[in-house]
Amino acid sequence: MDDNGNFITNANEISFGNRVVEINLNDNKLRSIFEKGIVYPDLINEKYFKIWDLEELTFLNKSPKIKKFRMFVNMPERIYPQIILLELKNESADNQTSMSEFIENAKLTFIKEAWLMV
């Protein structure tokens, strides 16, 4: 974090205090989930990890106020990548809300290590 309490970011990394997470996403609109601290390293319980994709699971989204995601994470202690499921909720969202607006006011309501990719 910088002196103003903001997470320090560059092209492929975000610094969360003394921990740096490498992030390579196909959709950079989703990067703000990490930049805003909605998802941060302590939730994943690993010293170092690399996020190499995050995708919205639109087929599971029944309400515009809730969005579900699947995140692909490499952890050095594990041979295979881990899949982590996330759910974000934005009480003020509707069908017209853009992804960036949704994330701006979203809260993390669910996170779970789901399975390993073999």
C-alpha positions in Angstrom: 0.0 0.0 0.0 1.1 3.5 -0.6 0.9 6.3 2.0 -2.8 7.0 1.0 -3.8 3.3 1.7 -4.1 2.4 -2.0 -2.8 -0.9 -3.3 0.2 -0.5 -5.5 -0.3 -1.9 -9.0 1.7 -2.3 -12.1 1.1 -4.2 -15.3 1.1 -7.8 -13.9 1.4 -7.3 -10.1 -0.5 -5.9 -7.2 1.2 -5.2 -3.9 -0.9 -5.9 -0.8 1.4 -4.6 2.0 4.5 -6.8 1.9 2.9 -9.4 -0.4 2.9 -9.2 -4.1 0.4 -11.2 -6.2 1.0 -11.8 -9.9 -2.2 -11.3 -11.9 -2.7 -12.2 -15.6 -6.3 -11.8 -16.6 -8.0 -12.2 -20.0 -10.5 -9.5 -19.0 -8.8 -6.5 -17.4 -12.2 -5.1 -16.3 -12.1 -7.7 -13.5 -8.7 -6.5 -12.3 -10.4 -3.9 -10.0 -11.7 -6.8 -7.9 -8.1 -7.0 -6.6 -7.2 -3.4 -6.9 -10.1 -2.4 -4.6 -9.1 -5.1 -2.1 -12.4 -7.1 -2.5 -10.2 -10.2 -2.9 -6.8 -10.1 -1.2 -4.0 -12.6 -0.3 -5.1 -13.4 3.2 -8.3 -14.9 1.8 -6.3 -17.5 -0.1 -3.9 -18.4 2.7 -0.8 -18.7 0.7 2.5 -16.8 0.9 2.8 -16.5 -2.9 0.4 -17.2 -5.7 -0.3 -16.3 -9.3 -3.8 -15.6 -10.6 -3.8 -16.5 -14.3 -7.5 -16.0 -15.1 -10.8 -15.0 -13.6 -14.0 -15.5 -15.5 -17.6 -14.6 -14.7 -19.9 -17.6 -14.6 -22.9 -15.9 -16.2 -25.0 -19.1 -16.4 -25.1 -19.1 -12.6 -26.1 -15.5 -12.2 -29.9 -15.4 -11.4 -30.0 -11.8 -10.2 -28.2 -8.6 -11.5 -27.2 -8.0 -7.8 -25.0 -11.1 -7.6 -22.2 -12.2 -9.8 -20.3 -15.5 -9.6 -16.7 -16.1 -10.8 -14.2 -18.8 -11.2 -10.5 -18.0 -10.5 -7.5 -20.0 -11.7 -4.7 -19.8 -9.1 -1.1 -21.3 -9.2 0.4 -22.0 -5.8 4.0 -23.1 -5.4 3.2 -25.7 -2.8 0.7 -27.4 -5.1 1.5 -29.3 -8.4 -1.8 -28.4 -10.1 -3.6 -25.1 -10.4 -6.4 -24.5 -7.8 -9.9 -23.3 -8.9 -11.4 -20.9 -6.5 -15.1 -19.8 -6.7 -16.2 -16.3 -5.7 -19.5 -14.5 -5.3 -19.8 -10.7 -5.3 -22.9 -8.8 -4.3 -23.9 -5.3 -5.2 -27.2 -4.3 -3.7 -27.7 -1.3 -6.0 -27.0 -3.2 -9.3 -29.6 -3.7 -11.9 -29.6 -5.2 -15.5 -28.0 -1.9 -16.8 -25.1 -1.9 -14.4 -21.7 -2.2 -16.2 -19.1 -4.6 -14.7 -16.9 -1.7 -13.5 -19.9 -0.1 -11.8 -20.9 -3.4 -10.3 -17.4 -4.0 -8.9 -17.1 -0.4 -7.5 -19.8 -1.1 -4.9 -19.5 -4.9 -4.6 -18.9 -6.9 -1.5 -17.4 -10.4 -1.4 -20.1 -12.8 -0.1 -18.5 -16.2 -0.9 -15.1 -17.6 -1.5 -14.2 -21.3 -1.7 -11.4 -23.5 -2.9 -13.3 -25.7 -5.2 -11.0 -28.2 -7.0 -7.6 -28.8 -8.6 -7.1 -28.7 -12.4 -5.4 -31.9 -13.4 
